[in-house]
Amino acid sequence: MIKPLGDRIVIKVIEDTEQTSGGIFIPDSAKEKPQKGEVVAVGLGKMNDKGEREPMDVKVGDIVLYAKYAGTDIKIDGTEYKILSVKDALGILE
């Protein structure tokens, strides 16, 4: 697995369903980019001016919403992940 550095997090992308409630299948070309994922790894945090680590706002297991075009997409063993800065995480779904 990947260990993110600094204030970065690794997210396992959660794909939305490929079928509407009415039973219509949505082709890949018509889908929007997913913006939801599960945090699978968290960096140690950003260093502040005093040389101390700032605590991270998210933890492993959180489901987060993130900015549409944020981060770097990677694929490991057929699973899509995204590495992004914690500032690109917009909120935690509860």
Secondary structure, DSSP 8 states (H G I E B T S, - for coil): -----TTEEEEEE----SB-TTS-B--GGG-----EEEEEEE----B-TTS-B---S--TT-EEEE-TT-SEEEEETTEEEEEEEGGGEEEEE-
